[in-house]
Amino acid sequence: MLTHSFEDLAQSFRVLLESNYSFHRLLHVDRAEAIGNLEAGLNTQLNAFHNIYDNMLQNNLPPDWYTVPELLTMLVIRNARHHNKANRIRTLYNYHRIESENPIVGRNYFYVDFPNSSEEEGGDCFDVPISWSDLDSMLKLPKSESRLRPEACEKVRSYLNADSFEAAAIDEGFALKDIFINYVPLSLNAGISLFPHLSGHVSPNDDSVEAKYFLYHFEHTAPALTNTHEHDGITFALPE
């Protein structure tokens, strides 16, 4: 069963990449469709991670995802979206569309990216900014709502070194609600952390280019660094 679940995860990485690529082209043609496609790609990937989590849990396969910060972060984001908590952890594009009085007018944000730990050229991830304020709100919800133990919440903050980028944003005059972080390297790190636990249980079909590629990719790609950050102020506006 893990082979089928991993196939879904591999395809979801492709779907998110393709939806991000088409987003920048389609945004000037049909704003709602462009954002909707990207959101759907993000949900597809988060649900694919959760499907593997369920599969491994049912078959008593390690690890305990709640003890692995890379995997825990995926569960937190997925559960916020699935259970309609913390504004469903919005992308920058949905946040700006909803919160701005006039979304075609530029607004300043503080963007945090997580650099690749290798110096390999082209190793950087593409960008899907998600709201740190929403994610932080999810971590601060009562356990009865978030279903997270306090130590799990602290594990995510520590993994992302959130204190550091929060302080940097405040120093530059931004509020916490202005902070957005790149989701993509976090999903890559989750895949990398999964590989040792999947390698003996996944046998990609011969015709699945994606499953074979991502199984190799997760084994050989260096993870993104989350304890150090690349951050900068950006201005974002939606086209008319």
Buried (B, 14 or more C-beta within 10 A) or exposed (E): EBBEBBBBBBBBBBBBBEBBEBBEEBBEEEBEEBBBBBBEBBBBBBBBBBBBBEBBEEEEBEEEBBEBBBBBBBBBBBBBBBEEBBBBBBBBBBBBBEEBEEBEEBBEBBBBBBBBBEEEEEEBBEBBBBBBBBBBBBBEBEEEEBBBEEEBBBBBBEBBBBEBBBEBBBEEEBEBBBBBBBBBBBBBBBBBBBBEBBEEBBEBEEEBEBBBBBBEBBEEBEBBBBEEBEBEEBEBEBEE
